[in-house]
Amino acid sequence: MLCLLTLCISAAAFQPTPRIIYSNKAPPFNKSSKHHVLLLSNDHEVNETGGGSIAGASLLFAGTAVGAGMIALPAETLTAGFVPSISGLSVCWLFTYVTSMLTLEASWLACTQNDEEESGENTGGGFLSLSKMALGVPGEVITASLFWFLLTAIVVAYTAEGGQLIAQVAKEVTDTTTISPTFGSLLFASCFASFAIAGTSRVDIINRVFVLGLVATFIGIVAYLSSSISVSNLSHADWSAVYPAGISIGILSFGAQNVVPTILKYLNYDPEKTQKAILLGSLIPLFLYTIWEAVFLGLIDASTADSNSMEVISVLGKIGGTTVTDLVELFSICAIGSSMAGASVSLVDFFVDAINLLSKDDPESKTEEMSTVNIGSNDVGAGKRTIAAVFALVPPVLISYAFPDVFLTALEEAGLLGGVSLYGILPALCLLSLRSADNSSETRAMPGRLGGGKATLFALLTISSALVLPEIVNVGRVVAEKLH
């Protein structure tokens, strides 16, 4: 099974980069981004001939979900134990599947409405365009704000952890502390800033290398340590520890709702094929995370481990020796690198769009230019992308300098505050609006859409709000304490 999975993910990693065409109605989409990337644009020619495969679409969804969240999973779920953690991850999977189905229907309705309004030209249904169509300019502003918060929190986490990894590798190579974590974070962010400035094609190449490395080292770790798993360690259970940390990391680790509009277009706007791709693509991460949790939690005695200071590399290294230490170190680098590649270029593209919107360029000439260039290419101007990279990546470096151990905290806040709001609340609100606005919704309902009507949507809004509101209150309390 693992060998088959390796071949599948490897094939997905080396798929040719599609030519992406977009309009000036919304910020651009970045193909190479991971579980934290938001699809923002309207016009994606992912498959210029149409009729993509369900297998390819499934792997695109799975590849978007799997990333650096795997590093945080053990530390955030150790206290809960294996069965409660897998149960929590199953709930997160269900949340991802349901919200992906809602996003699919909203995208499909947006496409059919655009067919009627724009002479049969499909313009897609990315998150930003969907929110603007369904909720107006306020919805567009809120979506963009959530996107910025989600990506910035993730980049902060990856920059801090990347700095720690660079410092640790340098220490192992030289036997001295030659690079501090702070300087390591600066090197890490600068490296990916240069990739983001160079353009998406360069990021895509390095991302594929990281993905293959992640798969290879994951298989090596599982094969090397599986014989050391203790059933007694897996029997530990503390259900009260599942929320909020486990649910937050789980939602972030499954997050791939952003690519649903892209998959819909890739499958030639066939909603039934897209539903199958979403189901299969979301089950692959659940399978991987279950194996990862079984290996890690089966090796560690939760009653004696300190989850607050637990570090994946050092813990597994003590059990498996230098071989496992090297494998986990490489795995961590590949996981952080593959996720940071997509997050950094997406955040840079976001600021490039902000600069474009603030500029006084002629809209007609901008439309003509944007309809012919690849997203993230040097055609948009290296100088402009450099300025955008400064705005995008300098704040995360400063935050990681001030809070070098911010990795887990940043991912927790990104998962609940950003992920649930962006992927849970907004799609439900958009779909309520689109269904109400579509006078022919009963006769032109999307095939295979989720049942329950408005009750399902209001239930999702209630659950999502119940997850988010306590965290908002908690963040407000912490901020108030800091100010006093």
C-alpha angles and dihedrals in degrees: 000000000000091000090051090048090051092054092048096049091043090054090049092048092055099045111132114266108256122231106249120204122189141176130231092252095091142012116277132270123238117211098196098060125113137221092316099052120114121215104226110160132086105215118056120165094191092154112020093194095043128221103089121183125266089227092055092047091048092053091048089055093045093046090052091053101045113078145100092335086085089069091056096044098080095049093046096046103036094092092049095049133222104296096043090044094051089046089052091047089051089055089050089050090052090049090051093048095048095045091045089054090050090049089050093053093046090050091047092050090047090052094049092047090050089050089060096041100041105041097265098310111138111220098179128231115258120173095261095046091044093052092047092048095046104031104022128228094326089058091049092051093047092049092050090048092051090047091053092047094048096048095041092051090049094047089050089053094047094045092052094046092042090055091051091050094049091049091048094048091048090051092051093049097046101025088228135086096257098151125040120217089247093056088042090057090051091051091046095050093043091053094053091040088060090051091049092049091049090056145252095293091062091045090050092057095050091043092058091052091051092048093052090047091050093052094045095049092044090057091046093052093048093047093047098046105031092092091058096058114125118212090207090061090053091054093067112110134179109164094184090066095061094084133089103359099038095044092046095052090042094055090048092047092054096039109130102123088115093073096051094095089049092050090049091056092041088057091051094257093298105150095192093055089045091053090054091048091051092049095049094039093053094047093057094066090045089055092048095046092049091055092045093050093046092053097044100038090042090059099047128069103223092200092065102030124093106223092189093065099025113133118193097218097048095043096050091040091060090053103039102027130226095326092059091041090056093045094049091045091053090044091053092048092049093045094048092041096049092048095043091050092061097036095051097048091045092051091047090050089050091057092043087059091048089053090049092050091050093048123091097231118147107266094219094053091044090053091052092048095046094049092064108038130084116244113264093011123143088250090086089062130273090228093056092047090049091055090047090050090054092053092043103045109025094072093052090050091051092047092048088050091053093042109026093172094053096112100102095034093052092049091048093053092043092052099051105027098034105024099044093043095046099038101029112031102032098050091049092050092046092050092049089054096043093048091050092048094048105085091189095047093119094053095035101041117151111263111253096009119162114278128231098071116215091350090067092049094048090047090054091047090051094048093045092048091049089055096045104039097064090052092050089052091047093050090048091051092050092048091049091051091050092051092052 
